[in-house]
Amino acid sequence: MAFESQELIDINKKRTNDLINDAAIRWLQNNTHKPFFMLLHYYDNHWDYLPLAPYDKLYDPNYEGPIDGTNIAREPLFSNPPAQRDIEHIVSFYDGEVRQTDNDLGEMLAVLKEKGLFENSIIIIIGDHGEQFYEHGHTSHHGIYDELIHVPLAISIPAAKTKGQRIDSLVSQVDILPTILDYLGIPIPEKCRGKSLMPVIDGRVEKVNDFVFAEYTGGAVPDCLTVRAERYKYVEQGGESFVYDIIKDPCEQKRIFQDDFTKEITEQVKIFRQFLYLR
């Protein structure tokens, strides 16, 4: 299928979660391979923002403006942001899609419980990226701001020593593979860049990463990369390098350039650059 073809564009306007659940349930009914690996990729909470009723009016039922949830991702490339009231309505559409997907996922988990599979399965729920709503001049997901890379991660593991806990620790999507392998007793390849989260899940350590890495090369904004630690976030973009202080500036509105680096930031940036270019 050619990029930007009408068929590809229209998928953003179609409901897919029900189709995914239906296909997954059929596969489970016919599966004779145990153990098994299943990956579900829900797509409804994606632009265009078109939640079904009642989710379309769940969070902003009294809106009377012109925004209908379509063409939002392309809009900031051509014009100025809409009025704040319209932005709030866009967010309500997205929130409705997330709520709708929560329910769809809940239906799938209920099926696993009915079939006696839930308690014996490693279940990992993760977002591939967040969305931005003009916090930095764009919608959709272009860049490496925290609203885009700080995504949900929930893990249910039968063998875990602790249950029902919230862990405040920096992790990366590349940590998922070694975590699964570790719990399954499969050796983790040396070339694997991620780290198993088993030690932090089991409470043996507080963290497995001092910082994590992310990059963007999608073309809508200049290519950029970042190293994100608990306090400082180092960014290289468009020939510039700078830092955000996430504690003092959680919305990433003030860039700190080298002339204003403190001794602490200078030391952190040295470590970040070694990680980027010497690994």
LOKOLTI-649099 format. One record per residue (C-alpha): x, y, z. Coordinates in steps of 0.1 Angstrom, whole numbers, plus 5000, padded with zeros to 4 digits. Example, Ala and Ser with C-alpha at 12.3 -4.5 7.8 and 13.67 -1.06 7.14 Angstrom:
<nodes>
<node u="5123" v="4955" w="5078"/>
<node u="5137" v="4989" w="5071"/>
</nodes>
This chain:
<nodes>
<node u="5000" v="5000" w="5000"/>
<node u="5015" v="5033" w="4990"/>
<node u="5022" v="5059" w="5017"/>
<node u="4996" v="5086" w="5019"/>
<node u="4972" v="5065" w="4998"/>
<node u="4935" v="5071" w="5006"/>
<node u="4932" v="5036" w="5021"/>
<node u="4960" v="5043" w="5046"/>
<node u="4946" v="5077" w="5055"/>
<node u="4911" v="5064" w="5062"/>
<node u="4923" v="5039" w="5088"/>
<node u="4926" v="5069" w="5112"/>
<node u="4888" v="5073" w="5108"/>
<node u="4878" v="5037" w="5113"/>
<node u="4871" v="5018" w="5145"/>
<node u="4896" v="4989" w="5149"/>
<node u="4895" v="4979" w="5186"/>
<node u="4865" v="4956" w="5182"/>
<node u="4881" v="4939" w="5151"/>
<node u="4913" v="4933" w="5171"/>
<node u="4894" v="4918" w="5201"/>
<node u="4873" v="4896" w="5178"/>
<node u="4904" v="4883" w="5160"/>
<node u="4922" v="4877" w="5193"/>
<node u="4893" v="4858" w="5208"/>
<node u="4890" v="4836" w="5177"/>
<node u="4927" v="4829" w="5179"/>
<node u="4925" v="4819" w="5215"/>
<node u="4896" v="4796" w="5209"/>
<node u="4916" v="4778" w="5182"/>
<node u="4950" v="4779" w="5198"/>
<node u="4966" v="4745" w="5205"/>
<node u="5000" v="4759" w="5213"/>
<node u="5008" v="4764" w="5249"/>
<node u="5026" v="4785" w="5260"/>
<node u="5019" v="4813" w="5235"/>
<node u="5028" v="4849" w="5227"/>
<node u="5001" v="4874" w="5217"/>
<node u="5005" v="4911" w="5207"/>
<node u="4975" v="4933" w="5204"/>
<node u="4979" v="4968" w="5190"/>
<node u="4948" v="4990" w="5197"/>
<node u="4945" v="5019" w="5173"/>
<node u="4913" v="5038" w="5182"/>
<node u="4930" v="5063" w="5206"/>
<node u="4948" v="5078" w="5177"/>
<node u="4941" v="5108" w="5154"/>
<node u="4917" v="5114" w="5139"/>
<node u="4900" v="5119" w="5173"/>
<node u="4866" v="5102" w="5166"/>
<node u="4854" v="5085" w="5198"/>
<node u="4820" v="5067" w="5195"/>
<node u="4790" v="5077" w="5216"/>
<node u="4788" v="5081" w="5245"/>
<node u="4826" v="5088" w="5247"/>
<node u="4824" v="5117" w="5222"/>
<node u="4805" v="5138" w="5247"/>
<node u="4817" v="5122" w="5279"/>
<node u="4842" v="5149" w="5289"/>
<node u="4829" v="5181" w="5271"/>
<node u="4791" v="5177" w="5265"/>
<node u="4784" v="5214" w="5262"/>
<node u="4808" v="5224" w="5234"/>
<node u="4792" v="5243" w="5205"/>
<node u="4822" v="5251" w="5183"/>
<node u="4833" v="5240" w="5149"/>
<node u="4860" v="5213" w="5159"/>
<node u="4849" v="5178" w="5149"/>
<node u="4881" v="5158" w="5157"/>
<node u="4893" v="5154" w="5121"/>
<node u="4925" v="5167" w="5104"/>
<node u="4939" v="5177" w="5138"/>
<node u="4973" v="5161" w="5133"/>
<node u="4981" v="5181" w="5101"/>
<node u="4967" v="5214" w="5111"/>
<node u="4997" v="5229" w="5130"/>
<node u="5019" v="5224" w="5099"/>
<node u="4998" v="5250" w="5080"/>
<node u="4982" v="5275" w="5104"/>
<node u="4980" v="5288" w="5139"/>
<node u="4966" v="5270" w="5169"/>
<node u="4928" v="5272" w="5174"/>
<node u="4912" v="5290" w="5203"/>
<node u="4919" v="5276" w="5238"/>
<node u="4882" v="5265" w="5241"/>
<node u="4886" v="5245" w="5208"/>
<node u="4919" v="5229" w="5221"/>
<node u="4900" v="5218" w="5253"/>
<node u="4875" v="5201" w="5231"/>
<node u="4902" v="5183" w="5211"/>
<node u="4916" v="5170" w="5243"/>
<node u="4881" v="5158" w="5254"/>
<node u="4879" v="5138" w="5222"/>
<node u="4913" v="5122" w="5229"/>
<node u="4903" v="5115" w="5265"/>
<node u="4871" v="5099" w="5252"/>
<node u="4891" v="5076" w="5229"/>
<node u="4914" v="5066" w="5258"/>
<node u="4884" v="5058" w="5279"/>
<node u="4869" v="5038" w="5251"/>
<node u="4901" v="5018" w="5246"/>
<node u="4903" v="5012" w="5284"/>
<node u="4869" v="4995" w="5281"/>
<node u="4879" v="4975" w="5250"/>
<node u="4910" v="4963" w="5268"/>
<node u="4889" v="4954" w="5298"/>
<node u="4867" v="4932" w="5277"/>
<node u="4898" v="4914" w="5264"/>
<node u="4912" v="4909" w="5299"/>
<node u="4878" v="4895" w="5310"/>
<node u="4880" v="4869" w="5282"/>
<node u="4914" v="4858" w="5295"/>
<node u="4900" v="4854" w="5330"/>
<node u="4870" v="4834" w="5317"/>
<node u="4894" v="4811" w="5299"/>
<node u="4916" v="4807" w="5330"/>
<node u="4945" v="4823" w="5312"/>
<node u="4948" v="4856" w="5331"/>
<node u="4965" v="4843" w="5363"/>
<node u="4990" v="4822" w="5344"/>
<node u="5000" v="4849" w="5319"/>
<node u="5025" v="4877" w="5318"/>
<node u="5005" v="4907" w="5307"/>
<node u="5022" v="4939" w="5297"/>
<node u="5002" v="4971" w="5287"/>
<node u="5021" v="5000" w="5272"/>
<node u="5015" v="5031" w="5252"/>
<node u="5038" v="5035" w="5222"/>
<node u="5037" v="5073" w="5225"/>
<node u="5017" v="5101" w="5240"/>
<node u="5000" v="5131" w="5222"/>
<node u="5006" v="5168" w="5223"/>
<node u="4980" v="5195" w="5221"/>
<node u="4999" v="5227" w="5213"/>
<node u="5020" v="5226" w="5245"/>
<node u="5050" v="5231" w="5221"/>
<node u="5033" v="5243" w="5189"/>
<node u="5020" v="5210" w="5175"/>
<node u="4994" v="5183" w="5178"/>
<node u="4999" v="5146" w="5172"/>
<node u="5033" v="5131" w="5182"/>
<node u="5063" v="5149" w="5168"/>
<node u="5094" v="5152" w="5191"/>
<node u="5107" v="5140" w="5224"/>
<node u="5088" v="5162" w="5250"/>
<node u="5076" v="5143" w="5281"/>
<node u="5040" v="5145" w="5269"/>
<node u="5051" v="5122" w="5241"/>
<node u="5076" v="5099" w="5257"/>
<node u="5062" v="5095" w="5292"/>
<node u="5038" v="5067" w="5285"/>
<node u="5018" v="5042" w="5306"/>
<node u="5034" v="5009" w="5315"/>
<node u="5015" v="4983" w="5335"/>
<node u="5028" v="4947" w="5341"/>
<node u="5011" v="4917" w="5356"/>
<node u="5034" v="4888" w="5363"/>
<node u="5022" v="4857" w="5382"/>
<node u="5057" v="4850" w="5396"/>
<node u="5063" v="4885" w="5409"/>
<node u="5070" v="4887" w="5446"/>
<node u="5050" v="4919" w="5450"/>
<node u="5016" v="4929" w="5438"/>
<node u="4996" v="4960" w="5432"/>
<node u="5024" v="4985" w="5435"/>
<node u="5033" v="5017" w="5417"/>
<node u="5070" v="5019" w="5409"/>
<node u="5086" v="5054" w="5404"/>
<node u="5116" v="5044" w="5382"/>
<node u="5129" v="5053" w="5348"/>
<node u="5123" v="5026" w="5323"/>
<node u="5124" v="5023" w="5285"/>
<node u="5105" v="5003" w="5259"/>
<node u="5137" v="4984" w="5252"/>
<node u="5135" v="4970" w="5287"/>
<node u="5104" v="4950" w="5279"/>
<node u="5121" v="4922" w="5259"/>
<node u="5148" v="4914" w="5285"/>
<node u="5121" v="4915" w="5313"/>
<node u="5100" v="4889" w="5295"/>
<node u="5130" v="4867" w="5288"/>
<node u="5142" v="4870" w="5324"/>
<node u="5109" v="4858" w="5338"/>
<node u="5107" v="4830" w="5313"/>
<node u="5142" v="4818" w="5322"/>
<node u="5156" v="4825" w="5287"/>
<node u="5191" v="4840" w="5285"/>
<node u="5192" v="4876" w="5275"/>
<node u="5214" v="4882" w="5245"/>
<node u="5244" v="4904" w="5251"/>
<node u="5235" v="4927" w="5222"/>
<node u="5202" v="4935" w="5239"/>
<node u="5203" v="4972" w="5248"/>
<node u="5175" v="4970" w="5274"/>
<node u="5176" v="4958" w="5310"/>
<node u="5154" v="4933" w="5328"/>
<node u="5129" v="4951" w="5352"/>
<node u="5127" v="4919" w="5374"/>
<node u="5149" v="4933" w="5401"/>
<node u="5129" v="4965" w="5405"/>
<node u="5095" v="4947" w="5401"/>
<node u="5105" v="4922" w="5429"/>
<node u="5117" v="4951" w="5451"/>
<node u="5154" v="4941" w="5452"/>
<node u="5165" v="4974" w="5438"/>
<node u="5149" v="5009" w="5434"/>
<node u="5160" v="5014" w="5398"/>
<node u="5177" v="4997" w="5369"/>
<node u="5183" v="5029" w="5348"/>
<node u="5199" v="5062" w="5358"/>
<node u="5186" v="5076" w="5325"/>
<node u="5169" v="5066" w="5293"/>
<node u="5172" v="5075" w="5256"/>
<node u="5147" v="5086" w="5230"/>
<node u="5149" v="5101" w="5195"/>
<node u="5126" v="5114" w="5168"/>
<node u="5132" v="5112" w="5131"/>
<node u="5097" v="5116" w="5117"/>
<node u="5102" v="5148" w="5096"/>
<node u="5074" v="5170" w="5110"/>
<node u="5099" v="5187" w="5132"/>
<node u="5138" v="5187" w="5131"/>
<node u="5153" v="5154" w="5141"/>
<node u="5161" v="5153" w="5178"/>
<node u="5174" v="5130" w="5205"/>
<node u="5173" v="5132" w="5242"/>
<node u="5188" v="5115" w="5273"/>
<node u="5162" v="5117" w="5302"/>
<node u="5173" v="5114" w="5338"/>
<node u="5151" v="5120" w="5369"/>
<node u="5158" v="5157" w="5370"/>
<node u="5176" v="5168" w="5338"/>
<node u="5168" v="5162" w="5302"/>
<node u="5195" v="5167" w="5276"/>
<node u="5184" v="5174" w="5241"/>
<node u="5202" v="5178" w="5207"/>
<node u="5182" v="5192" w="5179"/>
<node u="5188" v="5214" w="5148"/>
<node u="5225" v="5218" w="5156"/>
<node u="5218" v="5230" w="5192"/>
<node u="5221" v="5212" w="5225"/>
<node u="5204" v="5223" w="5257"/>
<node u="5189" v="5210" w="5289"/>
<node u="5155" v="5211" w="5307"/>
<node u="5153" v="5210" w="5344"/>
<node u="5123" v="5187" w="5348"/>
<node u="5118" v="5194" w="5385"/>
<node u="5117" v="5232" w="5381"/>
<node u="5102" v="5232" w="5346"/>
<node u="5081" v="5201" w="5342"/>
<node u="5063" v="5214" w="5311"/>
<node u="5097" v="5220" w="5293"/>
<node u="5093" v="5256" w="5285"/>
<node u="5127" v="5270" w="5294"/>
<node u="5158" v="5257" w="5275"/>
<node u="5191" v="5259" w="5295"/>
<node u="5220" v="5264" w="5272"/>
<node u="5257" v="5258" w="5280"/>
<node u="5264" v="5294" w="5291"/>
<node u="5239" v="5289" w="5319"/>
<node u="5249" v="5254" w="5330"/>
<node u="5255" v="5249" w="5367"/>
<node u="5284" v="5226" w="5378"/>
<node u="5258" v="5198" w="5384"/>
<node u="5243" v="5202" w="5349"/>
<node u="5278" v="5203" w="5333"/>
<node u="5287" v="5170" w="5350"/>
<node u="5254" v="5154" w="5340"/>
<node u="5257" v="5165" w="5304"/>
<node u="5292" v="5150" w="5302"/>
<node u="5278" v="5116" w="5313"/>
<node u="5249" v="5120" w="5288"/>
<node u="5272" v="5127" w="5259"/>
<node u="5294" v="5098" w="5268"/>
<node u="5263" v="5076" w="5267"/>
<node u="5252" v="5089" w="5233"/>
<node u="5286" v="5087" w="5215"/>
<node u="5307" v="5061" w="5232"/>
<node u="5281" v="5033" w="5237"/>
</nodes>
